[in-house]
Amino acid sequence: MYAIASELTANQVLQAFHRDAPFLFLGAVIVAVGLIAAAFSVIRRKLDPVLIYFALFAILYGLRMWMRSDLMWLTMRGSSLYAKVVYAIDFTVAIPAFFFFKAAGLLRRQTKITGYVLGTVLGSLALATLVFGPQPMFYKTANVLVIAAVIVVIVRSVRQRADSQDLVVIRRGGLIFVAFILWENTRSALGLGFPNIEPIGFVAFLAALGYVAARQTLQRDQQLGEIQKELEVARRIQLSILPAGFPDSANFRVAARYVPMNSVAGDFYDFIVADDTQAGVLIADVSGHGVPAALIASMVKVAATAQRANAADPAGLLAGMNAVLCGNTQDQFVTAAYVHLDAASKTFRYSAAGHPAMLLLRNGEVIEIVENGLILAAFNYATYTNATQPLQPGDRFLFYTDGVIEAANASGEFFGKDALGALLRQTSQLPPSGASDEVVSEIQRWSASQEDDLTVLICDYAPVG
């Protein structure tokens, strides 16, 4: 007798599985889509309401398909709690659906009010089902409300004008799904014996969303490709505004290293004057990064070029640049430092605008040269002064942007001026090109990641004879 009962149960399970296989497969696919949407939101590290509500909607919908299958009922027969949960999910699944349509901008104000009323009633029915168990009256109430709400959504959606092709596709997919919902609730309210085909409508809606997602992905890829091409052109243009190198000089040796954080950057340097007897070295750093900073860096180039008449007067040169830049940088500012080395008078003159101090290596000792005024492009009343000092054979000058000393390691510790000064002493026997390479390499070894543009200039006063 027991063997016959067991065989009957096995046959029932097998028959239930064959009947439910398509819906079990669709339910698994829908849950997987919901989990992917949720994972994508987590990967983006941004709680996107559209993705979150869609994920909840899809997961609940697919889970309901599994829980309502004959196979699961057969497995969980006799469990009153299971029946309560299944019927409660029937009422709950529409709530994240409403919030998804709302977040996606597919509902108008009047439709939103209808959705809030529907969500409140369905939530109450779900709680009542968990407490009192499934009741026919609960289902009749839900069917009538859903039918009314669906009719409102259809009427409003037909009247609403679509602003884009993507919205048209999503709306059509949504209307197909809504039509299936309307049919299912009508069938349930009237007690008709037709099979439940509502999941087909949900699959049609998923297909519409998938089409839009694929189309937008292709568009983004094309846009990204165009942006990358434009950035490459911008990078070449920006490199073209930097001097190729300091010309051969009887008294000066200069090397520069420029490592942008992005394709383009806000660091800038120039040689205002460069011959056998003079060297005018300018370094500047625009606040911010990327294209906006690079555009302003090109303005710094124009402003500096316009001040070549003040090449021997650093304070005058910075004041002139400030006058050109003020009011033209969209609230971004510029730090800068400029030194004029004169082999004839054996002196150098230095001035800066909010820039990190220039370092002078002389006889094995590192000296900070500080003569700072206000940053450029921020205050039209800013004034600057010169620091004038004697120039000695063997002097080495180091210019840098704040990305050098503010480079942080994995522990968050800055590289700092002390380490930079020590590195300047350690590389004193290297030519300017080798020393600047070593400085940049050491910064990159120290940094956990490059968070700012890096620019280093080293200038030697090495008179012949």
N, C-alpha and C positions, 0 to 999 in steps of 0.2 A: 504493500500500500504506500509506504514511504517512498519507494523507488518511482512509483507512478506519479506521485505528487512532485517529486524532484524533477522528473522528466517534463511534467507539465509546466513547471516554473521555468525550466531552461528553454522550452519552446516559446513561452510567453516573452521571455527576455529577448530571444533571437528575433521574434516577430516585431517586438517593439523597436529593436535596434534598426531593423530594415525599414520600418515606417519612419523612424525619426532621423535616419542617417543624413538626409539633405539638410534638415534644420539644425542638426548638431554641427554639421560642417559650417553652415552659414553663421551659426552662433559663435563658433570658435573664430571664424574670420573676423566677424564684427568686434568681438572682444579684443582680438589682436590689433585691429586698427585703432581701437580706443587706447590700448596700452602704448602703441607707437606714438599717438598724439600726445599722451601724457609724458612719455620719455623725451619727446622733442621739446616740450615746454621746459623740462628739467635741464636738458642739455643747453638750451638757450639761456638758462639762469634768469628767466623772466617769466613771471606768472601771466601768461596771455589768457585772458578770459575766454576767448573763442576756442582755444585749444583745450583748456581745462573743462569747460562745459561740454564740448564735443566728446572728450574722453569719457566723462561721467555718463553722458547719454549713451554712447556706443557700448561701454562696458555693461551698464545696467540692461540695455536692450539685448545684447548677446547672452548675458547671464540669464535673463528671463526666458529666452528661447530654450536654453538648456534645462532650466528648472521646470518648465512647463511640458517638457517632453514626456511621452508615455514611459520611456525607459527610466527616467528619474522618479516618476510617480510610483512605478513598480518597485524601484529600489527603496524608496522612502515611505512605502505605504504603512499606514498606521501612525504616522507622526503628525500630530495636530500642529506642532510648531512649524514644521516644514510647510504645511498648507497655508498657515498664516503669513509666513514670509513670502511665499510665492505670490499670493494675492495682494500683499502690501506692495511688492515690487511692481505689480501691474499698475497700481495707482501712482507710484513714485516716478516711474520712468519718464513721464511726460514733463516733470519739473525741470530737470537739466536741459531737456529739449527746448523748452521755452526760453531759458536763459541763454542757450546757445544762439537761437534765432535773434534774440535781443542784442547780444554782444556782436553778432555779425552784421547788425544794422538792417535786418530784414523785416523788422516790425515797426509800424508807425505808433504814435502816441496812443491812439484809441485802442489799437490792437494790444499794446503793452498792458493797458488796464485790464482788458479781457484776460490776458495771460496771468496777471497777478491774482485775479479772482479765481481762475481755474487752478493755479498752483496752490492757493490757500485751501480750497475745497479738497483737492486731491490729496494734499498732505494730511488733512484731517481724516479723510477716509482711510489712508494708509495706517495712521495711528489707531483708528477705531478697529480696523481689521486685526491688528496685532493684539489688541485688548480683547475684543469680542469674537474674533474669528470671522471667516468669510460670511457675508450676508448678501442675499440676492438684491436687497434694496440698495446696498452700497454700489453694486455693479450697475444697476439701472440708473442711479443718480450720475455715476461717472460717465456712462454711455451718453446720456442726454447732454451733459455739460461739454464733453469732448466734441460731440456732433455740432453743437451750437458754436463752440470756439473755432472749430475747423471751418465752418461756413463763413464766419467773420474773417478768418485769415485768408481764405480763398478770395472773397470779395475785395478785401483791402489790397491784396497782392496784385490782383488783376488791374486795379485802378492805379496802383503805384507805378510811377515811371522809373525804369532802370537807368542808372547812371553809367553802367559799363557792361561790356559783353560778359564778363565774369559773373556779375550780379544776375544777368539774364539766365545764364546756365544754372547757377545755384538756385534761383527762384523756380525754374522749371523742374529741376530735380526735387526741390522741396514740395512743389505742388503735386507732383506724382506721388510722393510719399504721403502727403496730406490726404490725397484722394483714397489711397489704400487704407489710411487710418479711418477715414469717414466710412468706407465700406465695412471694415472690421467692426467698428462700434455699432453701425446699423445692424449688421448681421447678429451681433451679440445681443443688442437690445430687443430684436424681434425673435430671437431664438432660432434663427435659420440654421440648417444643418450643413452649410457649405464649409469647406476647409478654410483654415486661416492662411490667407495669402499676403498679409501685411508685411512680412519680412522681404517680399519681393520689392515692395515700394521703398523699403529702407535701403536695399542694395542699389536701387536706381538712384537714390539720393547720394549714397556713397560714391557711385560712379561719377555723378556730377561734380562732387567735391574733389574727387581724384583728378578729373579732367582739368578743373580750375587750378589745382595745386601743381599739376604737371606743366600747364601752360605758363603759370607764373614763374615756375622754376626755370623754364627755358628762357623766359624774358629776362629774369635776373642774371642768368648765365651770360646772355648776350650783352646786357648792360654792364656786367662786371668785366667782360672782355673789352668793351669800349672804354670803360674807366681805366683799366690797366694800360691800354694803349695811350690814352691821354696822359696818364701819370708818367709813362715812359718818356713821352715827348716833353712833359714838364721837367722831368729829371734832367734830360739832356740840355734843355734851355737853362735850367738853374746852374748846371755845371759850367755852361758857357759864360755865365756872368762872373765866375770865379777866375782869378788869374791863373794862367797855365803854370807859372812858376816865376820865381824871382830871377831877373836876368843876371848874367855874370857881372860881378862887381869886384873891384879891387879891394874893398874894405868890408863887405857884408856877405854873409851866407845865410839864406833863409829857406826853411822847409815848412810846409803846411800839410796837415792831415785832416781830412773831413769825412766823418762817418755819420750819415743821417740815420735817424731812427726809422723813418719811413722812406718811401721813394723820394720825397722832397722834404725839405727841412727849413727851419728858420735861422740856422746859423749862417754867418756870412763873414768873409774876410777879403781884404783887398790891399794892394800896394799902391798907395796914393802917389808916391814918388819912389823911383828906384833907379839909381845910377851909382857911379863910383864913389861919390862923396855924400850921398843922402839915401836914407831909407825911411819911408813913411809907412808904417804897418798899422792897419785898422782891423779890428775884430768886433763883431756885433752878434747879438743873440736876440731874436724876436720871441716874445712870449707865445706860448702855444706850440703846436706841431702841425705837420702836414701842409696841405695846400694853402690855407689862409696865411700861415707863417711864411711860407715860401713866397707868396705874392708880396707880402710886406718886405721881405728880404730884398726883392728886386727893387722896391722903392728906396730901400737903404742904399743900394748900389747907385741909383740915380742921384740921391741926395749927397752921397759922398763924392761922386764925380763932379758935381756942381761946386764943390768946395776945394778943388785942387789949388786954387789961389791961396788958400790958408794952410797949405801942406806943412809949412814950418811952424804953424801956430795951432797946436792940438786943441786948445780951449776954443779958439775961434772956429775951427773946423767943426767941432761938436755943436757949438751954438748955431752955426749955419745949418747943420743937418737937422737939429731940433726945430728950427723955424720952418724948414721944408716939410717935415713929417707931422707936425702938430695939426690935429684935426683931420688927418687923412688916413688913419690906421684903424678905424672902427674899434676904438677903445683898447686896442692891443698896444703894448709898449715895447721899447727896444733898449737893451743895455749895450754899451759900446765902450771900447778903449782904443786909444790911438797914441802911438809914440813916434816921434821924429828924431832920428839919429843923424847927427851932423859930424862927419869925419873931419871937416875943415876946422870947426871950432872945438872939436872933441867934447861935445856935450850932447845930452839927449833931453828932450822935453816930452812930458807925458801928461795926459789928462784922460779922465774916464767919466762915464755916465751910468752909475749904478752897476758897474761890471766888476767881476772878481778881480782882485789885485794882481797886477803883473808881477812875476817873479824874476829877480835878477840874480844870476849865479856869478859871483865875483870872488876869485881867490879861494874857491872851495866853500864859500859861505853863501847861503840863500837869503836874499833880502826882499821883503815885500815892498813894492812901490805902490802907495795908495794916494790917489788924488781924485776922489770921487765927487761928482755932482749928481743932480737928479737924473732919473732915467729920461731917455728921449721919447718924444711923441706924446708926452703926458701933460707937461706944464710949459706954456709958452713964455713964462717969465724965468725959466731956468737959466742959470749962469754957470760958467765953468772956469777953472783956473788951471794953470800949468805948474807942474813940478819940474824944475830944471836941475840936472845933476851932471857932473863930469862923466865923460865916457872913457873907459880904460880898455886897452887891448886885452882880448880874452874874455870880455864880458859876454855872457849868454843871457838872452831874454826869452822868457816863456810866457806866451799868451794862451788862454784857454777859455772855454765856455763853462757854465756851471754844471753841465752834464758830466764833466770830468770829475770834479770834486764831490758831486752828489751821487755818483754811481754807487749803488748799494749791493752788498753781498747777500747771501741767503739769510743771514741773521738780521738784515736791515741796517747794517753799519755802513756809513758813508766812507768813501775812499779818503776824502779830506785833504786839506792843504799840506799838513805835515808829511803825509805819505807822498804827496806830489813833489814836495821840496826834496825829500830824501831820494826820490827817483831821479830828480833833476841832477843831484850830486852824483848818483851812481852812473849816470850816462854821460858824464862830463867829457869823457874821452872819445865818445862817438861823434861823428859829424852830425849836423842838424837833422839830416834825413833819417839817419839811423836812430838818433835819440828820439825823434818824434814817433817813429815806428814803435820803438820800445815802450814809450809812454802809452800809446793807444793799446798795444798788446797787453800791457799790465792792467789797464783799466778793464779790458774785456775779460781777462782771466779773473779779475776780482768780482765783476758784476754777475749776479744771478741771471739777469736779463737786461737788455738795453732799454732804459726807460726815457732816454733823452738823446738829443743829438750830441755828437762829440766833435769838437774842433780843437786842434792843437797847432800852434805856430811856435817855432823856435828860430831865433835870430841871433847870429854870432857877429860880434865886431872883431874882425881878424885882419887888421891892416897888413898890407904887404910891405916887408922891409922893416 
